[in-house]
């Protein structure tokens, strides 16, 4: 129907015969195989290649699922004949485990199933399993650490120690890299009867669990494999952590060990408390989980709705998946990373399968035909934009449609497997997939492995309150845990919900999707409304809306519009039409949302470039330049040749929301103010009255930085602000703290407020002419997420300014991999000025590198 049956076979034929075999991967643009060492190095990406015909092994069980058993049998013979596992090559432990070891075990499972059926593979004598054990033994040296966490890389021939291995010197690994071993290693132990593999995998998982942050119950992204110290303390459900959570739940499903379920549920509760901001999933700091770690999301988190379906938490799965679908429709594919207003952050798309995976699981749970249309969109986009004569090419830039000469093995192992399962009827499947669990690489491991003997951990206490759920295919095994006379309500804490009972109406999920679609898609309908006389109050206009006005908030509630307080201080408006008091009120809400989006878009068009706060007094002499946000009122520094120069002093009160008590000290100086409690224009008027020549507002959100937050632009108070004639700039917390620490240490600190940094003679410094606005607004596609800035949502101030703002992108270096996210130093208050200057130079260099990369 959607050309789903023939395409994989064409591709596999290309890989096996015409173009790539026996190379690890196909290069679809140049129609040849990728052999490590013969092609230019791609860095860590090449660690998946081990000269072991990666794509062939990774695709074995896909052939059986497609009911191509003769081709599967021929492929197995090729693997046994041609593949060597003792190559002198350094490979990723994580990638080799999930792709090659998982592929061999999935192929073995399929071979045994076919042999037992009595038609194919009658000659098979566990040869793939023997290869899997050989590979497992070659991976084991990586686990020779004091913590039990594996080294990230291993030499297949020489292990991890000694000069011949060319590895073993690494100190860090990602959480997912160490925590995504248990399914394959436990299956290998259960298949072979050798417990050593499962023992090592369990030890690694136990260590990660012990190192979780005990207050937040979250884990970081990168950990030292020797000391157990967290190297990167940001926590999310995407790159670096994703499959750690996945394998905790799936280990319970496959192995039946309640300890895995207990740990998963504790983590899951923290994820939903701190990271989940439906429909968004935003990284936080493990020690300060209310503090956002970034303003963008990576595409690997697209697996999470599927995991939530296994958990049985369907509603947030529907909401996040819908957000991802709307982003996909905007850009044809999920960008490798995208911002909270759904614009491109990293433009690559290596044909990742996670979104298709979640689509399959949601269709499985709801039977809503909507998800078939989602799958068709994915498939159509693959055929339209990614298909090339020799296969499917990764997207180098989703905005331009340019390709990369790359087709990872997971494309055939996962993408086509999930798409086929999405569209196939049950009678078209050669076996019952409910008897298997999917690994993170979509390899099939039989649930019957739970009956095999292996090391077991203690079960959770009888009074445990954690809950779990999965798809209906687990219901029989879970029910068997108790006899009928033992069943009571408490027993159902450990059972799996029947999704057919949860969703008797396939259209029910639409109620969750519609508000998300409105938030992402700017094309909101604006029907003509014929209001009955006296029915309801007049609609609220977007330009009149004030987030601190109780009457306005009540009007929003009646229109079905709710405010979501984001952890970075902003407020997001989302309409739930079904929650409006009437159909007319719902239409008013739609009109209000449209006006608000148009207002936000208009303000985005008026976006001003960043300004500079340059410390020019001793001992800085202009070498420290702080990126500042502009105000839409007051002196326009871009029209000033010299800028505004003066000594800084802290206003009293620091908020600047009343007349200053230290006006005599402020006169003729630049006043430092704290964000919050009143409008920006009101602060400006108070310091003007005190005789200040300028003002700098410092963010009160601890840890905020121009590195990780979008440029902030201060708007007026809705009234005429022509009376404000001094410049007012905004500094995030990190930059503001540099200025405050300098003032604390040197007492007299002179700064220059200008549009660009200048040298001592007043000339513009060439190296500082970069602007994050120009580099981060390459993609100007309109979005309809309505996000307002609220200075202090916890205090709910009566007079705080609220303004739509544009995310112009974080000022950080953009590398191909998402590991460059800078961590906010929690001890910055105690740093010396010299140390802060050194840090700031690094930030400035990263900022300038980002400019070069973008230009």
N, C-alpha and C positions, 0 to 999 in steps of 0.2 A: 504493500500500500504506500509506504514512504521510502521505497528503495532500501529498506533496512536489511533485507535478507541478502542481497547480492554484493553490496559494497564491501563488507568485511572480507568476503571471499576473494574479491578482486585484489584488495589490499594485501591480504595474507599471501596470495599467489605472487604478488610483486616482491614482497619481503623475502619469501622463501626461495624464489627461483630467479626472477628476471633481473632484479636490481641490487638487493642488499645481502642475501645470504652468502656466507655465514656471519656477516657483520652483526654488531649488536643492535644497530638502529638503521632505519631508512632515512636518507636525506632526500626529501621528495622534490626539491627544486632542481637538484643536479642529477637525480635518478641514479644514485649510487649508495653504497653502504657506508656508514660511519664507523671507521676503525680507529680506535684510540691510538694516538701517536702519529697517525698519518694525516689527521686534520688539525688545524690550529686549536690550541687548548681553549676550552670554555670555562676553565676554573673548576669549581666544585661540582658543576653540572656533570662533568665527565666522570666523576667518581661512581656513577651508576654503571659505567661501561667496564666490563671485565674480560672482554674477548671470549664470552661464553654464549653467543647467540641470544642475547637478552630478549629481543622481541619474540623470537620463536618460543622460548620457554614461558615467557609472560602470557602468551596467547593460547597455550595448550587447552585449558578448560573452556575457553571461549568457543573453540571448534566443536566441542561436544555439546555445549549449550545450543549451538546453531544446528545441531543434529547432523553434523558433517563428520560422522564417525570414521569413515574411510580416510579422510584427510587427517583426522586426529591420529589414527594408527600410523600413517606414513610420517607424520611430524614426530611422533615418539621415536620411531626408528631412526630418524635423522638425529635427534638429540642424543640417543644412545651411541650412535656411530661417530658423530663429529664433535660433540661438545667436550671440552676439557675444563676441569675446575682447578688445576694446579698451576695456573698461569702466574708468572712473576709480575703481578700488577697490583697496585693499591686501589682498593675499592671502598665505597661507603658501606659500613656495617648495616645501616638502616635500609638503604636502597637494595642491597643484595639480599637482605632478609625478606623484605616484603615482595620483591619482584622475582628473584631467582629461587630462593628456598620456598617461598609461597607458591611460585609457579610449578615447581617440581612436586610439591605436596598436593596442589590442586590437580595436576595431571595424574598423579598416582591415584587420587580419590576417584577420578573419572575412569581410569583404566580398570580399577577393581570393580567399579559399578558395572561397566560394560562386560567385563569378563564374567561376573556373576549372572548377568542377563543371558549369557550363553551364545552370543552371536559374534562379537568382536573381541580382540585382544586375548584370545585363548592361549597364546604363546607367552603372555606377560607373566614374569616371575619377580615382581617388585623391583625391577631395575631402576625406575625413577626414584623409589624410596631409598635405594642404596646410594644413588647420586645425592639425594637430599641429605642423608646422614654424612656423607663425605664432605659436603659443603658446610653442614652444621659444625663439624669438627674443625673445619678451617676458620670458622668465625669465632669459635670458643676462645682462642688466645686474646681476643679483644676484651674479654671480661676479666682479665687478670689484673684487676685494680683493687686497692684497699676498700673501696666503696662498693664494688660489684657493678658499678656503672661501666658500660663498655667504652673503649676508645672509639672515636667516630669513624676511624678507618683501620683497615687491616690488609696486609699483603697475603693474597691467597696461597702463596707458596712459602713465605718466610715468617708469617705471623706479624707481631708488632714490635719485637725487640731485635736489636742488632742492626748493623749498618746495611745489611742486605734488604731489610724490610722497608727502608725509606719511610717509616712511619713510627708511631709510638711516642712521639714528642708532644702530641697535642694535650692540652689540659682541659679543654671545654667541650661540651657536647650539648645539643638541644634536648629539651625534655622529651619531645616526641621521639627523637633518635634513640634514647635510652628506654623509653616506655612503650615502644611499639615492637616488642619482641615476643611477648607471651603467647600469642595465638600460634605462630609458626613453630616456636621452640617447644611448646607444650604438645602440639600435634605431632611433632617429630618424636618426642618422648613417648607419647601414647601409641604411635604406629610401630615404633621399634622396640619398645620396652626398656629403653635406656633413659633413666630419669635425669641424667646430667644436664640436658638442655633445659628442661622445665625448671630445674633447681636454679640455674643461673638467671633465667628470665624472671623468676619470682623474686630473687634477691635484688635485682635492679629495680623492680617495681616497689618492693618494700622500702628501699632506700629513698626513692623519690617521695613516697608517702610520708616517711619520717621527716623529710626536709621541707614539707609544705609549710607555708606561713601559718602558724597555729591560730592566729586571730581571724584572718580572712579565709583560711582553708583554701588558698589559691597557691599555685606553683608558678615560678618564673619561667622565662623562655630558654635561658642558657644556664648551665650549672657546671661547676668545676668537678671533674670526675674523680679527683683525689681528695679534696677537702670537703666537697659537698656544699660549698658556698655558692650562692646565686650570683652569676656574672651579669645577667640581665634580669631585672626584677619586674619587667612589664609582663602582664598576664592577660591572655585572651583565649579564644578558641580557634585561632587561625594558625598561621605558619609558626612552627617551632614547638607547639603544644598540642595541636589538634588531635592526632591519633592516640596520644596518651589517654585522653578521656574516652575515646572510642574503644580502646582495647580493654579498659577497666570493665565497661559494660559488656562487651562481647566476650571477655574472658569468663564472666559469670554465665553467660548464655551457653558457651561452648563447654566449659569445664564444670559448671554447677557449684562453684565455690562461692558461698555467700559473702565471704570477706571482700571479694572484688565488687560486689554489688553495694555493700555498705560504704566502701570508699568512694565509689562513683557517686552515690547519692549525696554524700557530704560535699563533694566537689560541686555537684550540679546545683545544690541549693545556693552555694556561694556564687556560681556563675549567674544564676538568675537574679541574685540580689545585687551584684556589683557590675557585672559585665553586660548583661542583657538590658537594653533600653529599647524595647520593641518598637519598631522592627530592627533596630540597630544592635550590633554586638561590638562594643568598643573596649579596647584594651585599657587596663588600669594598672596601678602599681600595687604589688602584693602587700606592702607594708602600709600603704595609704589607699585602700581600694576605692575610696570616693574621689580620688584624684585621677583624671584621665591621663593615659600615657601617650595617646596619639589622637589625631583628628581624622583618621582614615581607617579603612578596613581592607584586608587582603582577601583575595578570592578563595583561598583555601578554607575559609570559614563556611563556605557554601555546603560543606558536608553536614553541618550541625543540625539543620532541620531534619535530615534523615535520621540522625542519632536521636533527636527528640521524639521522632516517631517510634523508634525502638523503646525509648523510655516510656512512651505513652502520653507525653505532653504535647498534644496535637496543636492547640491554638497558637502558641508562640512559633511552632514550626511553620504553620501556614503563613503567619505574618512575616517572618524573616524571609521565607521562600518567595513570597510575593514581592517583597522589596528587591530581592536579587533578580527576579524575573523582569521587573520594570527597568532595572539597571541594564540587564541584558538586552532588552528591547531598544533602549536608547543607544547602545554602543555595538549592537549585534552580538557581542560576546561580553562576558564578565571581564573587565580590565583586571590585571594582576593586583591592582589596588585602586580603591576609589574613595572619595571623600564622603563626609557625612551629608553633604548635599548632592551626592551621587555623580560627581564629576570625576574625570580620569585623574588618578594620582600616578600610577605606573601603567603605561599603555600596552604592555605586552599581554598576550594570551596564548600560553603554550598548549591549547586544546585540553584544558583540565576537565575532568569528568565529574567533579564534586556536585555541581548543580544538577546534572542529569541523574546522579545517584539519589539526591534528595527528592527530585521530581518523581522517580520511580517509587520510593518508599511512601510518599504522600498519596500517590495514586493507589498504592497497595492498601493503605489505611482507609482512605475515604471513598474510593471508587468514583471520584468526581471526574467526569470526562474533561473537565477544564485542564487537568494535568496532561491529558493526551495532546491537547492543543499546545501546551507549553513544550512538550517533547517534540512536537512537529516544528515549532519555531526553532528549537535547537538544531534539529536535523536539517531544516531548510537553510539556516545560516551556515552550517558546515558545508553544505553543497554549493551554496552561492559564493561564499567568501573564502573558504579554506581549501576547497578541493582543487588539486592541480593534477596534471597528467600522471604523475607517479605516486599519488597518494593524497594526503591531507597535510598542509603546511601550517605550522604555528604562525600566529599573528604577531608580527613585530610591533605593530601599532594599530590598535583597534580604531583609532581616529582616521587614519589614512588608508587602512586596509593593506598595508605592506606586509610581506611575508618574511618568515625566517626559515632557513633550510634545516628544518627540524621536525621530526615526528616521534615523540617519545613513545616508549613501549606501552605506557599506561593508556594511550589512546585506544589501542585495540583490546587491551586487557580489561579496561573499565568502561570507557565511553560507549563502545558498541554493545558491550554486554548489558549495560543498564538500559540503553535505548531499545535493544531487542526485547528485553524482558518487559519494558513498558508497553510495547505494542502487541506482543505475542499473546495469542489465546492459550489457555491452559493445555488444550489438546495438541498444540504445536511444540510443547516442551518435551524433550525426551526423558525427563525425570522430574521428580517433585523437588523444586528448589526449597520448599519448606523444611526439608530434611538437612539443610546445610546452612552454615553461617558464612557471610561474606567477610573476608579480611579487608584491610584498608586498601588493598590492591585488587579487590573484588575476586579473589581466589576462593574456591569453594572447599570448605572443610566440613566433614560430616558431623552432625550433632551427636552421633553415636559414640564419639570419642569420650564423652562425659562418663560413659560406662567403664572406660579403661581405668586401671589403677595407676596412680601417680601421686606425687607429694601433694598433700592437702594442708591447708591452713585452718585454724579454728573457725567455726561458724560464729556469726555475730550473736550477742546475747539474746535471750528469748524476748526481752522487753524492748528490743530495738524498734525505733519508730521510723527508720528509713523505709522508703518505698521504691518499688521498681516496676517496670513494665516492658513489654516487647510486643512483637507482632503475634498474631494468633498462632503461628506455627510452634510457639513455645507452650501453649496452653496445656497440651496433654502432659508434657514432662513436668510442668509445674504442679498440675493437679495431682500427679502421682506422689507428690511429697507428703500428702496427708491422706488418711482414710476418711471416709464420709463422717464418721462420728467425731472426728477431731476438728471439723470445719466450724469456724465462727468468724465474726467480722474481722478480728485481728489477723487471721490468716490471710486475708485478701490484701494486706500490705505487701505481700510478696508474690502476688499473682499478676498476670498480664491482662490488661483490659481488652475486651472484644471490641474492636473498632467498628464492627457492623452494628453493635448496639449504641456506640457513642455517636455514630453518624448514620442514622437510618435514612436521612434525606441527603443524597449526594450533593445537593445544592447548598447545604448548610454552611460549608466553608466560605462561600461567597461573602457572607456577612463579615468575615474577618479580612477578606482580601480587599474589598472595595475602599475602605479608608486608606489603606497603604497605597493603592493605585492612585488615589487622589493626591497623596502626599508626594509621590514621585513624578507623576505625569502632569505636566502643566496644562494639558488640554482638558480642562474641566468644563462640562457643559454649562451653559448659561440660559436656561429656558425662560421664556416669558412667564411671569407670575401674575395671576389674576387674584389679588387678595380680596377676600370677602370683607365687607365693611365691619370694622370693629374687631377683626380677628387678629389678635396678637399685637405686638409692639412693632414700630417701624424698624426696618433692618438697620444694623450697626454698620457704618461705613468704615473701611479699613483705615482711612487717613485720620479718623477720629478716635481710633482704639487706643486705650491706655491700659496696660497690664496691671496697673495698681488701682484701677477703678472697679469697685465691687459691682456696680450696676453693669459695667461692660462684661465682667466675668459671668454674671447671671445671664446676660443676653447670649453669650457664647454657649453656655450650658443648654439653653433652650434650643439653640440652633444645632446642637449635637457636636459642637467644637470643643475639644479639650486641649489643655495645656500640658505638655510633657516637659518637666524640668530636667534638662540634661545636666550631667555632672560637671560640665565645663562652664556652667553658669548661664547657658543660653536656654531659651524656652522655645519649644517646637509646637506648632499648632497642627492638630490632626482632626479631621472631621469624621465622625461616625454618624452617617445619615440615619441609621436605624435608632440612634439614641435621641434624635430631635423630638420635641413635643408634638410636632405635627408635620405633615408633608410640606406645608408652606414654610414652616420654620427650617426644615431641612434644605429647601431651595434657597432660603435666605442665607443659610450657612454656606452653601456652595458658592453663592455670589460673593459673600464676604471673603472666602478663601481665594477666589479668583482675584478680587481687588487687592488682597494682601500680597499675592504673588506678583501682581503687576507693580505694586508699590515697591516691593523688594527688588524686582528686576530694574525698575527705574533708578533706585538708589545704587544698584550695582553698576549701572552705566555711569553714574556720577562718582564712582570709586576714585579716591585720591591716591596718589602714590605715597609710599612711606616717607617719613621724615627722619632726621638724624638729630640725636643728642650727643654732642661731642665734648668730652671733658678736656679742657685746654689748659688748666692750671697745673702747677708742679704737683707730682712728678710725671703727669700723664702727657702733657704737651700735645694734645690732639690725637694721641695714638689709640685712645679708647673711643669707639664710636658705637652708640647704642641705637638699634633700630626702633623707631617710634611710630605709633599710629597717629594720623592727623585728626583734626576736628573739621567738621563741615561749617564751622563758623569761626569768627575771629580773624586775626592777621593771616593772610595767605603767604606762607614762607617762600613759596615758589616765585613770588614776585618781588622778593627782597634780595638785594645783591649781597648784603652783609649778614643777613640773619639777625637774630637777637642774642646778645651776649650779656651774661650777668652771673653773679654769684647766687647759689641756691640756698634756700633755707626752708625748714619744715613749717608748714602752716599749723597754727593752733586755733581751733581744733584741727586735727589731721584730716578730717573729712572735708573741711571747708564748706560745710553746709549752713553755717551761721557766720555772723560777722567775726572777723579774726581778733583774738585777744592779743596777738603779738604783731599788730599792724605796723608798729614802729620798726620792727626788725624786717618785715616783709617789704617795706617801701623801697623801691629801686632794685629789688631782687626778683629772682625767679622762684615762685613758691612750689613746694612739693606737697602734693595732696594724695589722699588715699581714695581709691574708687569705692563707691557705695553711698547709700543713705539719701542721696539727692541727685538731681540732674546735673549733667556736666556743665551746662550753661549757667546754672545757679552757682556752682563752684567758681566759674570764671568771673562772675559778677562780684562775688565776695572778695576775691583776691585783687580785682581791679580797684575796688573801693579802698582796699588797704594800700594801694599804690604799687602793686607788683607790676613788673614789666613783662611777665610771662608766667606760665604755669605748666607743671608736669604732673599728670595723674598716674599714680602707680597702682597696678592691679592688686587686689586683696586676695586673689585666688592663689594660695601658696603653691609654688612649683610651676606656675604658668610661664611660658617662654615663647619668644618669637620663633624658636627652633621648631616647636611642635604645635603651635596654634596659628590660625589664620590671622592676617593683619586685621587689627581692630580699628574701626573708624568711629569717632564720636559724633553723633548727630545732635541737633538742637533739641529744644524742648517743645517744639510745636508752635512757638511764638516767634515774633520777629527778634532776631539775635544781632541786628545791626549795631546795637549798643555795645557789643563785646568787641573790643579793638586790640586785644592782646593775643598772642599765639598760645594755644593750649595743645599739648602733645600727650600721648598715652604710652606708658611703658608697661610691659608685662612684668610679673613678679621678679623673674630672674634678672632682667636688665635693671629694673628699679632697685633691686637689692645691691647691685654693683655700685650704683650711685649713692645709696644710703651708707654703704660701708665705707666708701671713699670720704663722705662727709663726716662720718664718725671718726675716721682716723686722721683726717687733715683739717677738719673744722671749716676751712675756707676752700670751697671748691667752685671753680668757675666753669661754666658750660656755654656752648654755642648751640642755639636752636636754629636749624636751617633745613633746607630741602635736600642738601647733599653735604657730605663731610668735606671740610676744607682744610687746607694746610695752614701753617702759622701766618702766612701772608694773606690769607683770605681766599686763595685759589682753590678751586674744586680739585679734590684728590681723584685722579683717574681710577685708582683701584677701588674706590668706594662708590663709583657711579652705578653700581648694579642695583637693580630694584626687583624685589620679589614680585611686584605686580606684573612686570613685563614677562617674567619667566613662568609664572604660574597660571596665567590666564590664556594659555594657548587654546584651551577648549572652552568656548564661550556658549555652549549649548545651554539653553534656558532650562531651569529646573523649577519644580513647584514645591519643594520642601520649604515651608515657611518657618524660619528659625529667627527668633528674636533674642537680643542679648539682655540679660537681667543681671544686675550687678551682684546681688546677694540673695539667691533664692531661699536660703535657709532663714534669713531675717525677714523676708517678705516686706521690704521697705515700702513706705507709703509713697515716696516721691522718686524712686529710682528711675532713671531713664531707660526706656526700652526701645530698641531700634533694630530693624532688620539689618543684617550685615552680610557681606560676601566673603566666602572663604577663598582667599587668594593663594593658598598653599603654604605649607610649612617651609621655613628657610633651613632646609637640611640637605645634605649631600644625597643625591639619588644614585644608588648603586643598583645593579641588576637584581640583587637578592634583598629581601626585606630585613636583613640583620643590622642595618645601619642606624636604626632608631636610637637617638641619644638618650641616655638615662639622666633624669634630673637628680642632681646631687643633693641629698637631704641635709648635708652638713654645710651647705653653702653659706649660712649665716656666720660660721666660725672661720671662714677662709680669710687669708690675708688678701690685701688688694693685689699684690703681685700674682698670687695664685689665680685670682679671678681674672686678672688681665691675661694670663696665659690661657685660661679656659676660653676667654672671649676671643682671643686670636684664633684658636682652633675653630670656634664656631664661625668666625668671619671667613676663614679659609674654606670651611665646608660650604658656607653660603655662596662664596664666589665660585666654587667648583660646580655647585648646582646651576648657577647662572651659565657657566660655560657649557655644561651638559645640555641644558635646555636650548641654548642658542645654537 
